[in-house]
């Protein structure tokens, strides 16, 4: 335990030197190096940040941005490649594009102009990667290809920002929060970052514990397996057993066999729910609140809150420790975490969460020599004392925030992509979407600002107006391309949606009961909305090159595993959803695993109704839904969130659909 003195200074200097070396290593590897090296270096950088904070030294600024933008470097490289292919720029074989390679080894934010940068950007003095600020205000809103080139290419591939980290937080809409999640398999550690409007970024390094055991499935046990591998194998085992039962359901002839089949399916669904809850309990624990978008409210005075926590801690210390403790200042984010857990003490897991957070506060003082080692008795007394102090900050009649108006953006790495975070108990009631990195999110936000303001009358009255703030993008639902049952074997699905798609306006085009031609696909993907009801993610009919070349604003892919990102060794996970995002899509809906056609049809029908797409058609969706339809238009992410409850299998089917991108509304 280093103290602030000669030894403490040496520890601080060594940690700062290590952070510089790690930053330089990331700068070199981020362009052409192994993705695994980039991930490992960013994880170690987060650990260094945590150690400096625990020892009371100055925090490293900008670490959150580096960690978040290193989560999916492969996608950034794919964007550059896609941009070059669209522009038909020649690329030498075996040589990475020069505008991806860092030419300097200085500090983050140093300016470098690439000789091969876009002529548009060079003319405006906007470097590609060295100066990591892109003045999107200097680009005209209606400049078409020029704006798309800047946003989808250069803006996405940059890895750091020259402006302070809190400038990104100030750009976020007040109803959004951004949470980054990475898994360090070697250390069994979950790295969490969080951004919210007008709040300091938060970085946590949380230990991961093994999730609950699974019943009704067979799992190959291995003592050396990491915590993530163990959880992922249990998840895949449940999914594989679900796939097996879907194939054997048609063989059930008697009522007894059918009843047993449904009971087995219900047991698997329950087991999936238990596994998802266990992930929240064992990986996030007391810090599950970081995924709650309402955690930013009900803090009238943060400094007053911090002072109350500090005084409560000092009250239980001896005179020698109390003198040292009075000179300390707790992090506002830590105090807000304490307040958030205190507000949720009525939950089943609240007591253990409360003790965990109190222990963390005690450890902050202990690491800086301002408190003795915490015993169970001392921690319990401190927890009781702090609970009474926090009572004045916890108002049971606090104004409730409309969960539908809030939105959570998840920045996930190749490991966390496999987990249905959207169905965690804390997050399930809020709309959520996934993006590859913060740079990717900023590019989409810049694109939204370039669009013309949308009338407030076309939104749910409870939602905030897009004209005044950036809360989502808007698309024209009258321009739609559909592919329904292309193989001709999903007759029930075709019967449920055929009248709906054929009853649309004359600007709706597509095919029913047959495969689309290449010309139909190429022309159809230029529409604002692409709806697919079939097997997979339409990979058999839509080529990757076509997806990346034609910017389809919104894609609803209702097939099995249409949203799953496949493992690619040391590279980041890629899939059909990635192709649409690389191509410039604002939102993509897909399934993480295989699902039953009846249940996913109910889900799709609910999404169509909640999002408001059915208002464009004179035909009806002939599928019975288990939930009441809402009134007023909502974002696509909110429609997906509400539609989960329409599924008979709340987790086997309801947890599978996810949204990639940002909130999108219909005009």
C-alpha positions in Angstrom: 0.0 0.0 0.0 2.1 3.0 -1.2 1.8 6.2 0.7 2.2 9.7 -0.7 5.9 10.2 -0.2 9.1 9.1 -1.9 7.9 5.5 -2.4 4.4 6.7 -3.4 5.9 9.0 -6.0 8.0 6.2 -7.5 4.9 4.0 -7.8 3.0 6.9 -9.4 5.8 7.6 -11.8 6.1 4.0 -12.8 2.3 3.7 -13.4 2.3 6.9 -15.5 5.3 5.6 -17.5 3.5 2.3 -18.0 0.4 4.2 -19.2 2.5 6.1 -21.8 4.1 2.8 -23.1 0.7 1.2 -23.3 -0.7 4.2 -25.2 2.2 4.1 -27.6 1.7 0.4 -28.1 -2.0 0.9 -28.9 -1.2 3.7 -31.3 1.1 1.3 -33.3 -1.2 -1.7 -33.2 -4.5 0.0 -33.7 -4.0 0.5 -37.4 -2.5 -2.8 -38.7 -1.7 -4.9 -35.6 -3.5 -7.8 -34.1 -6.8 -6.9 -32.5 -5.9 -9.1 -29.6 -2.9 -6.9 -28.9 -5.0 -3.8 -29.0 -7.6 -5.3 -26.6 -5.0 -6.5 -24.2 -3.2 -3.2 -24.1 -6.4 -1.3 -23.5 -7.4 -3.6 -20.7 -4.1 -3.0 -19.0 -4.5 0.7 -19.5 -7.8 0.5 -17.7 -6.2 -1.3 -14.8 -3.5 1.3 -14.5 -6.2 4.0 -14.4 -7.9 2.0 -11.6 -4.7 1.7 -9.6 -3.9 5.4 -9.8 -7.4 6.2 -8.7 -7.3 3.8 -5.8 -4.0 5.2 -4.5 -5.3 8.7 -4.6 -3.1 9.9 -7.5 -4.1 12.0 -10.4 -6.4 10.2 -12.8 -5.5 9.6 -16.5 -7.8 11.6 -18.7 -9.1 10.1 -21.9 -8.6 6.4 -20.9 -12.3 5.7 -21.3 -12.3 6.9 -24.9 -9.2 4.7 -25.8 -10.7 1.6 -24.2 -14.1 2.1 -26.0 -12.6 2.8 -29.4 -10.3 -0.2 -29.1 -13.2 -2.6 -28.7 -13.8 -3.1 -32.4 -10.9 -1.9 -34.4 -11.7 -4.5 -37.2 -14.9 -2.6 -37.9 -13.0 0.6 -38.3 -10.7 -1.0 -40.8 -13.7 -2.5 -42.6 -15.2 1.0 -42.9 -12.1 2.3 -44.6 -12.1 -0.6 -47.0 -15.8 -0.2 -47.8 -15.3 3.6 -48.4 -12.5 2.9 -50.8 -14.5 0.4 -52.7 -17.4 2.8 -53.0 -15.0 5.4 -54.3 -13.2 2.9 -56.4 -9.8 4.0 -55.1 -7.0 1.6 -55.9 -5.4 -0.2 -52.9 -2.0 -2.0 -53.3 -2.1 -5.6 -52.3 -0.4 -6.4 -49.0 -0.3 -2.7 -48.0 -2.6 -1.0 -45.5 -4.2 2.3 -46.6 -1.9 5.1 -45.5 -4.7 7.1 -43.9 -5.1 4.3 -41.4 -1.4 4.1 -40.3 -0.2 6.4 -37.6 2.9 8.2 -38.7 3.8 9.7 -35.3 4.5 8.3 -31.8 3.7 11.4 -29.9 0.9 12.0 -27.4 -2.8 11.5 -28.2 -4.1 14.4 -30.2 -0.9 15.3 -32.2 -1.7 16.5 -35.7 -0.7 14.5 -38.8 -1.9 15.2 -42.3 -2.1 12.1 -44.5 -1.0 12.5 -48.1 -3.7 10.1 -49.2 -6.5 11.8 -47.2 -9.7 12.7 -48.9 -9.3 15.7 -51.1 -12.4 17.2 -49.5 -10.9 16.8 -46.0 -7.4 18.0 -47.1 -9.0 21.1 -48.7 -10.7 21.9 -45.4 -7.6 21.2 -43.4 -9.1 18.2 -41.6 -6.5 15.5 -41.0 -7.7 11.9 -41.2 -6.3 10.3 -38.1 -3.7 12.5 -36.4 -6.1 15.4 -35.6 -8.9 13.4 -34.3 -11.5 16.2 -34.4 -13.7 16.4 -37.4 -15.5 19.7 -37.8 -18.8 18.4 -39.0 -20.3 21.8 -38.7 -18.1 22.9 -41.6 -19.7 20.3 -43.9 -22.9 21.3 -45.5 -25.9 19.3 -44.5 -26.9 18.5 -48.1 -23.5 17.8 -49.5 -24.4 14.2 -50.1 -21.4 12.0 -50.9 -19.0 14.5 -49.5 -20.6 14.4 -46.0 -21.0 10.6 -46.2 -17.4 10.2 -47.1 -16.3 12.2 -44.1 -18.7 10.7 -41.6 -18.6 7.0 -42.6 -14.9 6.9 -43.4 -12.5 9.2 -41.7 -14.6 10.0 -38.7 -15.2 6.4 -37.8 -11.6 5.2 -38.1 -10.1 7.8 -35.7 -9.3 6.4 -32.3 -8.9 9.4 -30.0 -10.2 12.9 -29.6 -8.1 16.0 -29.0 -10.8 17.7 -27.0 -11.4 16.7 -23.4 -13.3 13.5 -22.8 -16.2 15.3 -21.1 -16.9 17.1 -24.5 -18.3 13.8 -25.7 -20.6 13.6 -22.7 -21.8 17.2 -23.4 -22.8 16.1 -26.9 -25.0 13.3 -25.7 -28.8 13.8 -25.5 -30.0 14.1 -21.9 -32.1 10.9 -22.3 -29.1 8.8 -23.5 -26.4 7.0 -21.6 -23.5 5.1 -23.2 -22.1 2.0 -21.5 -19.0 0.1 -22.7 -18.5 -3.5 -21.7 -15.3 -5.5 -22.3 -14.2 -8.9 -20.9 -10.6 -9.7 -20.0 -10.5 -13.5 -20.1 -7.0 -13.8 -18.6 -7.9 -11.9 -15.5 -11.6 -12.8 -15.3 -12.4 -9.1 -15.3 -15.3 -7.0 -16.7 -14.3 -3.5 -17.8 -17.2 -1.1 -17.7 -17.3 2.5 -18.9 -20.2 4.9 -18.6 -21.0 8.3 -20.2 -24.0 10.5 -19.5 -24.9 14.1 -20.2 -22.9 16.6 -18.0 -21.4 13.8 -16.0 -17.8 12.7 -15.7 -17.0 9.4 -17.4 -16.9 6.4 -15.2 -14.5 3.4 -15.5 -14.9 0.2 -13.4 -12.8 -3.0 -13.4 -15.1 -5.6 -11.8 -14.1 -9.2 -10.9 -16.3 -11.8 -12.6 -17.6 -14.9 -10.8 -18.9 -18.1 -12.3 -22.6 -18.0 -13.2 -25.2 -20.5 -11.9 -25.3 -24.1 -13.0 -27.6 -25.1 -15.8 -30.2 -27.8 -15.7 -31.9 -29.7 -18.6 -28.7 -29.4 -20.7 -25.4 -31.2 -21.0 -22.2 -29.1 -20.6 -18.6 -30.2 -21.0 -16.9 -29.2 -17.7 -13.3 -27.9 -17.6 -11.7 -26.6 -14.4 -9.3 -24.4 -16.4 -12.0 -22.6 -18.3 -12.4 -18.9 -17.8 -15.5 -17.4 -16.2 -16.6 -16.1 -19.6 -16.0 -19.4 -21.4 -18.0 -21.1 -18.7 -20.9 -18.7 -19.1 -20.8 -18.7 -22.9 -20.8 -22.5 -23.0 -23.8 -22.6 -20.7 -25.6 -20.1 -22.9 -24.7 -22.1 -26.1 -25.8 -25.3 -24.5 -29.3 -23.9 -23.8 -29.5 -22.6 -27.3 -28.4 -25.9 -28.8 -31.0 -27.8 -26.8 -33.6 -25.3 -27.9 -32.6 -25.9 -31.5 -32.9 -29.6 -31.0 -36.4 -29.3 -29.5 -37.6 -27.1 -32.4 -36.6 -29.8 -34.8 -38.4 -32.6 -32.9 -41.6 -30.7 -32.2 -43.3 -31.9 -35.4 -42.9 -35.5 -34.3 -45.1 -35.0 -31.2 -48.4 -36.8 -32.1 -50.2 -37.3 -28.8 -51.4 -34.7 -26.3 -49.1 -36.2 -23.7 -46.1 -35.8 -26.0 -47.0 -32.2 -26.9 -47.5 -31.3 -23.3 -44.1 -32.8 -22.4 -42.5 -30.9 -25.3 -43.9 -27.6 -24.2 -42.9 -28.2 -20.6 -39.3 -28.9 -21.7 -39.4 -25.7 -23.8 -40.7 -23.7 -20.8 -38.0 -25.2 -18.6 -35.3 -24.1 -21.1 -36.8 -20.6 -21.2 -36.7 -20.4 -17.4 -33.1 -21.6 -17.3 -32.2 -18.9 -19.9 -33.8 -16.3 -17.6 -31.9 -17.6 -14.6 -28.6 -17.5 -16.5 -29.2 -13.9 -17.6 -30.0 -12.9 -14.0 -26.9 -14.7 -12.8 -24.8 -12.7 -15.3 -26.0 -9.5 -13.7 -25.5 -10.7 -10.1 -22.1 -12.3 -10.6 -20.5 -9.9 -13.1 -22.0 -6.5 -12.2 -23.2 -7.1 -8.7 -23.7 -3.8 -6.8 -22.8 -1.8 -9.9 -25.7 -3.1 -12.0 -27.0 0.5 -11.7 -24.5 1.7 -14.3 -26.8 0.2 -17.0 -29.8 2.1 -15.6 -30.4 5.3 -17.6 -32.5 6.8 -14.7 -29.5 6.7 -12.4 -28.6 10.3 -13.3 -31.7 11.8 -11.7 -32.6 12.8 -8.1 -29.1 14.2 -7.2 -29.9 17.8 -6.2 -26.4 18.7 -5.2 -23.6 16.3 -5.9 -21.0 18.1 -3.8 -23.4 18.1 -0.8 -23.9 14.4 -1.4 -20.2 13.8 -1.4 -19.7 15.8 1.8 -22.4 13.8 3.6 -20.7 10.5 2.6 -17.3 11.8 3.7 -18.6 13.0 7.1 -20.3 9.7 7.6 -17.0 7.9 7.0 -15.0 10.2 9.3 -17.5 9.8 12.1 -16.5 6.2 12.7 -12.7 6.7 12.5 -10.2 7.2 15.3 -8.7 10.7 15.6 -5.5 9.8 13.8 -7.3 8.4 10.8 -10.0 11.1 10.9 -7.4 13.8 10.4 -6.1 12.2 7.3 -9.7 11.4 6.0 -10.8 15.0 6.2 -8.2 16.0 3.6 -9.7 13.6 1.1 -12.4 14.2 -1.5 -14.4 11.3 -2.9 -15.2 10.9 -6.5 -18.6 12.4 -7.4 -19.4 9.3 -9.5 -18.7 7.0 -6.5 -21.0 9.0 -4.4 -23.7 8.9 -7.0 -23.3 5.2 -7.1 -23.9 5.1 -3.4 -27.0 7.2 -3.8 -28.3 5.0 -6.7 -28.0 1.8 -4.7 -29.6 3.5 -1.7 -32.6 4.4 -3.9 -33.0 0.7 -4.8 -32.8 -0.9 -1.3 -36.3 -2.3 -1.7 -35.0 -4.8 -4.4 -34.3 -8.4 -3.5 -30.5 -8.0 -4.0 -30.3 -4.5 -2.5 -28.8 -5.5 0.9 -25.8 -7.3 -0.5 -25.3 -4.5 -3.1 -25.4 -1.9 -0.3 -22.7 -3.7 1.7 -20.5 -4.1 -1.5 -20.7 -0.4 -2.2 -20.0 0.6 1.4 -17.0 -1.7 1.4 -15.8 0.0 -1.8 -16.0 3.4 -0.1 -14.1 2.1 2.9 -11.4 0.6 0.6 -10.9 4.0 -1.0 -9.9 5.5 2.4 -7.9 2.4 3.3 -5.8 2.5 0.2 -4.8 6.0 1.0 -3.9 5.4 4.6 -7.0 7.2 5.9 -8.8 4.2 7.5 -7.8 0.9 9.0 -8.5 -2.5 7.4 -12.3 -2.9 7.3 -13.7 -5.7 9.6 -17.2 -7.1 9.2 -18.3 -5.3 12.3 -16.8 -1.9 11.2 -18.3 -2.3 7.7 -21.8 -3.1 9.1 -21.7 -0.1 11.4 -20.6 2.1 8.6 -23.3 0.7 6.3 -26.0 1.4 8.9 -24.8 4.9 9.6 -24.5 5.7 5.9 -28.0 4.3 5.3 -29.5 6.8 7.7 -27.5 9.7 6.2 -28.6 8.8 2.6 -32.3 8.7 3.7 -32.5 12.5 3.1 -31.3 12.1 -0.4 -33.7 9.3 -1.2 -37.2 10.6 -1.9 -39.7 7.9 -2.4 -41.9 10.3 -4.3 -39.2 11.4 -6.7 -40.5 12.3 -10.1 -40.4 9.2 -12.2 -38.6 9.3 -15.5 -40.4 7.7 -18.4 -38.4 4.6 -19.2 -39.5 4.7 -22.8 -38.0 8.1 -23.4 -34.6 6.9 -22.1 -32.1 5.0 -24.2 -29.0 3.0 -23.5 -26.2 2.6 -26.1 -24.0 -0.4 -25.5 -20.4 -0.5 -26.8 -19.5 -4.2 -26.8 -16.3 -6.1 -27.6 -16.1 -9.5 -29.4 -16.8 -11.4 -26.1 -19.6 -9.3 -24.7 -21.3 -9.3 -28.1 -22.4 -12.9 -27.4 -24.4 -12.0 -24.2 -28.0 -10.7 -24.3 -27.4 -7.7 -22.1 -30.6 -6.1 -23.2 -32.5 -8.7 -21.3 -30.8 -8.2 -17.9 -33.3 -7.4 -15.2 -32.0 -3.9 -14.8 -32.0 -3.1 -18.5 -34.9 -5.1 -19.9 -37.5 -2.4 -19.5 -35.4 0.3 -21.3 -34.7 0.6 -25.0 -31.1 -0.3 -25.9 -28.9 -0.6 -29.0 -25.4 -1.7 -29.8 -22.6 0.2 -31.6 -19.0 -0.9 -32.4 -17.2 2.1 -30.8 -17.7 5.7 -29.6 -16.2 7.0 -32.8 -18.9 5.1 -34.7 -21.6 6.5 -32.4 -20.3 10.1 -33.0 -20.4 9.5 -36.7 -24.1 8.5 -36.5 -24.8 11.5 -34.2 -23.1 13.8 -36.8 -25.2 12.3 -39.5 -28.4 12.9 -37.5 -27.5 16.5 -37.0 -27.0 16.9 -40.8 -30.6 15.8 -41.4 -33.5 18.3 -41.5 -35.3 18.6 -38.2 -38.3 16.4 -37.7 -41.7 17.7 -36.6 -42.4 17.2 -33.0 -46.0 16.2 -33.9 -44.8 13.0 -35.5 -43.3 11.7 -32.2 -44.7 10.3 -29.0 -45.6 13.4 -26.9 -43.6 12.0 -24.0 -40.5 11.8 -26.1 -38.2 14.8 -26.5 -38.3 16.8 -29.7 -35.7 15.8 -32.3 -35.8 19.4 -33.7 -34.2 20.8 -30.6 -31.9 17.9 -29.5 -30.3 14.9 -31.1 -32.4 12.0 -29.8 -32.5 9.8 -32.8 -32.8 9.7 -36.6 -35.9 9.8 -38.7 -36.8 7.8 -41.8 -39.7 7.8 -44.3 -41.7 4.6 -43.9 -43.3 5.1 -47.2 -40.1 4.0 -49.0 -39.8 0.3 -48.1 -38.4 -2.9 -49.6 -39.7 -6.3 -48.4 -38.8 -9.9 -48.9 -41.4 -12.3 -47.5 -40.9 -16.1 -47.4 -38.4 -16.3 -50.3 -38.0 -20.1 -50.0 -41.7 -20.7 -49.9 -41.6 -22.9 -46.8 -42.8 -20.4 -44.2 -46.5 -20.4 -45.2 -47.8 -19.3 -41.8 -45.5 -16.3 -41.8 -46.5 -15.4 -45.4 -50.2 -15.7 -44.5 -49.7 -13.4 -41.5 -47.8 -10.6 -43.3 -48.7 -10.8 -47.0 -51.8 -8.6 -46.8 -49.8 -6.0 -44.8 -46.9 -5.7 -47.2 -49.1 -5.8 -50.3 -51.4 -3.1 -48.8 -48.6 -0.5 -48.6 -48.3 2.5 -50.8 -47.0 2.4 -54.4 -43.5 3.2 -53.1 -43.4 -0.2 -51.3 -41.7 -2.8 -53.4 -40.6 -6.4 -52.8 -41.4 -10.0 -53.4 -43.5 -12.6 -51.7 -43.0 -16.4 -51.9 -40.0 -16.2 -54.3 -36.4 -15.3 -54.3 -35.6 -11.7 -55.2 -33.4 -11.0 -58.3 -30.1 -9.2 -58.0 -31.6 -6.1 -59.6 -34.5 -6.1 -57.2 -32.1 -6.3 -54.2 -29.7 -3.6 -55.5 -32.6 -1.2 -56.1 -34.5 -2.2 -53.0 -31.6 -1.6 -50.6 -31.7 2.1 -51.5 -35.1 2.3 -49.7 -35.3 3.8 -46.2 -36.6 0.6 -44.7 -35.8 -3.1 -45.6 -38.0 -5.8 -44.0 -37.0 -9.4 -44.3 -39.1 -12.4 -43.2 -37.2 -15.6 -44.0 -34.3 -17.8 -43.0 -31.1 -16.2 -41.7 -30.2 -12.6 -42.4 -30.9 -12.8 -46.2 -27.3 -13.6 -46.9 -28.4 -16.1 -49.6 -30.0 -13.2 -51.6 -28.1 -10.1 -50.6 -24.4 -10.0 -51.2 -22.1 -8.4 -48.6 -20.7 -6.1 -51.3 -24.2 -4.9 -52.2 -25.1 -4.2 -48.5 -21.9 -2.1 -48.1 -22.4 -0.3 -51.3 -26.1 0.6 -50.9 -26.9 2.6 -47.8 -30.0 1.0 -46.4 -31.1 3.3 -43.5 -33.0 0.7 -41.5 -33.0 -3.1 -41.8 -35.4 -5.5 -40.0 -34.0 -9.0 -40.3 -36.4 -11.4 -38.7 -34.6 -14.6 -39.6 -32.7 -17.0 -37.3 -29.3 -15.8 -36.1 -29.5 -12.7 -38.4 -27.9 -10.5 -35.7 -25.2 -12.9 -34.5 -21.6 -11.8 -35.0 -19.3 -14.8 -35.7 -16.0 -15.4 -34.0 -13.0 -14.6 -36.2 -10.0 -15.7 -34.1 -7.9 -12.8 -33.0 -10.0 -10.4 -35.1 -13.2 -8.8 -33.8 -16.5 -10.6 -34.4 -18.2 -9.8 -37.7 -21.6 -10.6 -39.2 -24.5 -9.4 -41.3 -25.3 -6.6 -38.9 -21.7 -5.4 -39.2 -22.1 -5.2 -43.0 -25.1 -3.0 -42.7 -23.4 -0.7 -40.2 -20.3 -0.4 -42.3 -22.6 0.4 -45.3 -24.0 3.3 -43.3 -27.2 2.0 -41.8 -28.6 3.9 -38.8 -30.3 0.8 -37.3 -30.4 -3.0 -37.8 -32.6 -5.5 -36.0 -31.5 -9.1 -35.8 -31.5 -12.2 -33.7 -28.6 -13.5 -31.7 -29.6 -17.1 -32.1 -32.1 -19.4 -33.8 -35.8 -18.8 -32.8 -39.1 -20.4 -33.5 -41.2 -19.0 -36.4 -44.4 -18.6 -34.5 -42.9 -16.7 -31.6 -40.7 -14.4 -33.8 -43.8 -13.7 -36.0 -45.6 -12.4 -32.9 -42.5 -10.3 -32.0 -42.3 -8.9 -35.6 -46.0 -8.1 -35.6 -45.7 -6.2 -32.4 -42.6 -4.3 -33.6 -44.5 -3.2 -36.8 -47.4 -2.0 -34.7 -45.4 -0.2 -32.0 -43.1 1.5 -34.4 -46.0 2.7 -36.5 -45.1 0.9 -39.7 -48.6 -0.5 -40.0 -50.0 3.0 -40.4 -48.6 3.2 -43.9 -50.5 0.1 -45.1 -54.2 -0.5 -45.7 -53.6 -4.2 -45.1 -53.6 -5.9 -41.7 -51.1 -8.1 -39.9 -53.0 -11.3 -39.3 -51.0 -12.5 -36.3 -52.5 -12.6 -32.8 -50.4 -10.6 -30.3 -50.2 -11.2 -26.6 -49.7 -7.5 -25.6 -51.7 -4.3 -26.0 -50.4 -2.0 -28.6 -49.1 1.4 -27.4 -50.3 4.7 -28.7 -48.1 7.2 -30.4 -44.9 6.6 -32.4 -41.8 5.4 -30.6 -38.2 4.6 -31.7 -37.4 1.3 -33.2 -35.4 0.4 -30.2 -38.3 1.1 -27.9 -40.6 -0.9 -30.2 -38.2 -3.9 -29.9 -38.1 -3.5 -26.1 -41.9 -3.6 -25.8 -42.2 -6.4 -28.3 -40.2 -8.8 -26.2 -43.2 -9.2 -24.0 -45.2 -10.4 -27.0 -43.1 -13.6 -27.1 -44.4 -16.8 -25.4 -40.8 -17.7 -24.6 -39.7 -14.5 -22.8 -36.0 -15.4 -23.0 -35.5 -18.2 -25.6 -37.2 -15.8 -28.1 -37.6 -12.5 -26.4 -33.9 -12.1 -25.5 -32.7 -13.0 -29.1 -33.7 -9.8 -31.0 -31.3 -6.9 -30.6 -30.8 -3.5 -32.2 -27.6 -2.2 -33.7 -27.2 1.5 -34.3 -29.1 4.4 -32.8 -32.8 5.2 -32.1 -34.8 5.7 -35.3 -38.3 7.1 -35.6 -40.8 7.0 -38.5 -41.9 10.3 -40.0 
